[in-house]
Amino acid sequence: MFGKILKDLRTRNNLSQKDLAKALYLSNSSISHYENNRCMPSRETVEAFANFFNVSTDYLLGSNRIYDLEELMQQEYCSDVSVYELVQKCLLVNSQDRTSLLIILNALTK
């Protein structure tokens, strides 16, 4: 799982293995080994990847899979309503009511 996530992040950021290795002071072969799940990086290296890509270590390790917008939008929010459906409903609200809705949401999440 780690290797697939790392490769996905690298390719999304248009980086070669060599570019990523250079940026994090690692060898090209280390990046290849990580991406092909031949070995796992140290905790410190996982943290360096997380910082570099601005993601959590949980995400990198496969514990927190919510990263892709598409996946997030398909998640059930509550009572068989997806996040996508919730967003669609919010977009139908007029601008004054959107402001009110935001005030309510901010109050509820404090």
Secondary structure, 3 states (H helix, E strand, C coil): CHHHHHHHHHHHCCCCHHHHHHHCCCCHHHHHHHHCCCCCCCHHHHHHHHHHHCCCHHHHCCCCCCCCHHHHHHCEEECCEEHHHHHHHHHHCCHHHHHHHHHHHHHHCC
